[in-house]
Amino acid sequence: MFKRLGAAILLVEDLQKCIAFYRDILELKIKNQSPDWVEFQNEGQSAVLALHPARINQKGSSNMLVGFSVSNLESVCKKLEDKHVKFHKQITQESFGKHAIIEDPEGHLISIVEIPPKDELGQIPYYHGFAPVEGLM
């Protein structure tokens, strides 16, 4: 069901101060940014460190949110509902894609996101779909 860790999300009190720390002091490169979200790029491009303003103060939750990327959020959430997993946030459409948040048995929050693929036609004008890099030259 969960094949890839998408992000480690830190819920922070002062987003701008934390952005400056990770960007200027630790010299991490910003991958994506919005008024209430920033993602720092890693070398492998597989998982990211993200900062998000802390909006809730829930007993049992920490300032860390684990995020998983899935290809079909509705299907995953249905399986989780069938297993009686507690939802902190039902599926919602966000600017970045579909998003839901579940809770583990101790109240830790787990983000699940389905991000639509980028425009495949924009990758290579004459090819639709996946084009391996090797053998193109």
URFENHU-V217622 format. One record per pair of residues at least 6 apart in sequence whose ideal C-beta (glycine too) atoms are under 8 Angstrom apart, sorted by sequence separation. I is the first residue (numbers start at 0). J is the second residue. D is the distance in Angstrom with one decimal. If there is no record, write none. Layout:
# URFENHU-V217622
i=I j=J d=D
i=I j=J d=D
This chain:
# URFENHU-V217622
i=11 j=17 d=4.5
i=21 j=27 d=4.9
i=22 j=28 d=7.8
i=31 j=37 d=7.2
i=32 j=38 d=7.3
i=41 j=47 d=6.3
i=69 j=75 d=4.8
i=80 j=86 d=7.6
i=91 j=97 d=7.3
i=92 j=98 d=8.0
i=102 j=108 d=6.1
i=103 j=109 d=6.3
i=22 j=29 d=6.1
i=31 j=38 d=4.5
i=40 j=47 d=6.6
i=41 j=48 d=7.2
i=79 j=86 d=7.6
i=90 j=97 d=5.7
i=91 j=98 d=5.7
i=101 j=108 d=7.5
i=102 j=109 d=7.2
i=120 j=127 d=6.0
i=123 j=130 d=5.2
i=9 j=17 d=7.3
i=29 j=37 d=6.1
i=30 j=38 d=4.5
i=39 j=47 d=6.1
i=90 j=98 d=7.2
i=91 j=99 d=7.3
i=100 j=108 d=5.4
i=101 j=109 d=5.0
i=119 j=127 d=5.8
i=122 j=130 d=6.8
i=29 j=38 d=7.2
i=30 j=39 d=6.3
i=38 j=47 d=4.5
i=39 j=48 d=4.6
i=53 j=62 d=6.6
i=90 j=99 d=4.7
i=100 j=109 d=6.8
i=119 j=128 d=6.0
i=29 j=39 d=6.2
i=30 j=40 d=3.8
i=38 j=48 d=7.4
i=39 j=49 d=7.2
i=76 j=86 d=7.6
i=88 j=98 d=7.3
i=89 j=99 d=6.2
i=100 j=110 d=5.4
i=101 j=111 d=6.7
i=18 j=29 d=7.8
i=28 j=39 d=6.6
i=29 j=40 d=7.1
i=38 j=49 d=4.7
i=39 j=50 d=7.9
i=88 j=99 d=5.8
i=99 j=110 d=7.8
i=100 j=111 d=7.2
i=27 j=39 d=4.0
i=28 j=40 d=4.7
i=37 j=49 d=6.6
i=88 j=100 d=3.9
i=98 j=110 d=6.9
i=99 j=111 d=5.0
i=27 j=40 d=7.2
i=36 j=49 d=6.6
i=37 j=50 d=5.0
i=51 j=64 d=7.3
i=76 j=89 d=7.9
i=86 j=99 d=6.6
i=87 j=100 d=4.3
i=98 j=111 d=7.2
i=18 j=32 d=7.9
i=36 j=50 d=7.4
i=76 j=90 d=5.8
i=86 j=100 d=7.1
i=87 j=101 d=6.4
i=98 j=112 d=5.1
i=36 j=51 d=5.6
i=86 j=101 d=5.6
i=87 j=102 d=5.2
i=97 j=112 d=6.9
i=98 j=113 d=7.8
i=35 j=51 d=6.6
i=85 j=101 d=6.6
i=86 j=102 d=7.5
i=96 j=112 d=5.8
i=97 j=113 d=4.4
i=22 j=39 d=7.5
i=30 j=47 d=6.1
i=35 j=52 d=5.5
i=49 j=66 d=7.3
i=73 j=90 d=6.7
i=84 j=101 d=5.1
i=85 j=102 d=4.5
i=95 j=112 d=7.1
i=96 j=113 d=5.3
i=21 j=39 d=5.7
i=72 j=90 d=5.9
i=84 j=102 d=7.6
i=96 j=114 d=4.0
i=18 j=37 d=5.5
i=95 j=114 d=5.9
i=96 j=115 d=5.6
i=14 j=35 d=7.1
i=27 j=48 d=6.9
i=87 j=108 d=5.7
i=79 j=101 d=6.1
i=14 j=37 d=7.3
i=76 j=99 d=5.5
i=73 j=97 d=7.9
i=72 j=97 d=4.5
i=72 j=98 d=7.7
i=21 j=48 d=7.1
i=72 j=99 d=6.3
i=21 j=50 d=7.0
i=6 j=38 d=7.1
i=18 j=50 d=6.4
i=17 j=50 d=5.2
i=76 j=111 d=7.3
i=14 j=50 d=6.0
i=64 j=100 d=7.9
i=75 j=111 d=6.2
i=14 j=51 d=7.7
i=14 j=52 d=5.1
i=7 j=46 d=6.9
i=9 j=48 d=7.2
i=11 j=50 d=5.3
i=72 j=111 d=6.3
i=6 j=46 d=6.1
i=7 j=47 d=7.7
i=9 j=49 d=7.2
i=11 j=51 d=7.2
i=12 j=52 d=7.8
i=72 j=112 d=7.3
i=4 j=45 d=7.9
i=5 j=46 d=6.3
i=6 j=47 d=4.9
i=7 j=48 d=5.5
i=8 j=49 d=4.6
i=9 j=50 d=5.4
i=10 j=51 d=5.7
i=11 j=52 d=6.5
i=12 j=53 d=6.0
i=72 j=113 d=3.8
i=3 j=45 d=7.0
i=4 j=46 d=5.1
i=5 j=47 d=7.3
i=6 j=48 d=7.2
i=7 j=49 d=7.2
i=8 j=50 d=7.5
i=9 j=51 d=7.3
i=10 j=52 d=7.3
i=11 j=53 d=6.1
i=65 j=107 d=7.7
i=67 j=109 d=6.9
i=69 j=111 d=5.9
i=71 j=113 d=6.7
i=3 j=46 d=7.7
i=6 j=49 d=4.8
i=8 j=51 d=5.5
i=10 j=53 d=3.9
i=66 j=109 d=7.6
i=67 j=110 d=7.1
i=69 j=112 d=7.3
i=70 j=113 d=6.7
i=10 j=54 d=7.9
i=63 j=107 d=7.9
i=64 j=108 d=5.1
i=65 j=109 d=5.3
i=66 j=110 d=4.0
i=67 j=111 d=5.3
i=68 j=112 d=5.7
i=69 j=113 d=5.6
i=64 j=109 d=7.3
i=65 j=110 d=7.0
i=66 j=111 d=7.5
i=67 j=112 d=7.4
i=68 j=113 d=7.4
i=59 j=105 d=5.4
i=60 j=106 d=5.3
i=61 j=107 d=6.2
i=64 j=110 d=5.4
i=66 j=112 d=6.3
i=68 j=114 d=6.5
i=59 j=106 d=2.9
i=60 j=107 d=5.9
i=58 j=106 d=6.6
i=59 j=107 d=7.0
i=60 j=108 d=5.6
i=57 j=106 d=6.2
i=11 j=62 d=7.3
i=57 j=108 d=7.7
i=10 j=62 d=4.8
i=9 j=62 d=6.2
i=10 j=63 d=7.3
i=9 j=63 d=6.3
i=10 j=64 d=6.1
i=8 j=63 d=7.1
i=9 j=64 d=7.7
i=7 j=63 d=6.8
i=8 j=64 d=3.9
i=7 j=64 d=7.9
i=8 j=65 d=7.4
i=7 j=65 d=6.6
i=8 j=66 d=5.4
i=6 j=65 d=7.9
i=7 j=66 d=7.3
i=6 j=66 d=3.8
i=4 j=65 d=7.1
i=5 j=66 d=4.6
i=33 j=94 d=7.2
i=4 j=66 d=7.3
i=5 j=67 d=5.6
i=4 j=67 d=6.3
i=5 j=68 d=3.6
i=3 j=67 d=7.0
i=4 j=68 d=8.0
i=3 j=68 d=5.5
i=1 j=67 d=4.6
i=2 j=69 d=7.9
i=1 j=69 d=6.8
i=0 j=69 d=7.4
i=1 j=75 d=7.9
i=0 j=75 d=5.8
i=0 j=78 d=6.3
i=8 j=110 d=6.4
i=6 j=110 d=7.4
i=5 j=110 d=7.9
i=5 j=112 d=6.3
i=1 j=111 d=8.0
